[in-house]
Amino acid sequence: MERVVSATEARIRFGELMRRAVENRETFIVERGGKPYVVVLSVEAYERLRKGQPQATWQETLEQILQLGARIKARRGGSPLPPPEEVIRQMREERSAQLTGLP
């Protein structure tokens, strides 16, 4: 997904733009005076452009997801993943423990 932002907005929110470019694979066009000047994108996307590699199709992405799922299942010895509610509960407990341990 591509989003246009002003140079001022990019300056103020640069950390967020970097995070979204990496985590959400978003691309940002930074404008100055209403004209596009630069693009903020992840290094992965940049390298893909440099090498001329096309973006993965949804079928390739699905295959990668299925392979990752199989590796996770193999590492867990075939045991099922815990329910999402349990994972969220554990994460909240860990976060609470970290916050209470702050000076």
Secondary structure, DSSP 8 states (H G I E B T S, - for coil): -EEEEEHHHHHHTHHHHHHHHHHS--EEEEEETTEEEEEE--HHHHHHHHHT-----HHHHHHHHHHHHHHHHHHTTT-----HHHHHHHHHHHHHHHHHT--
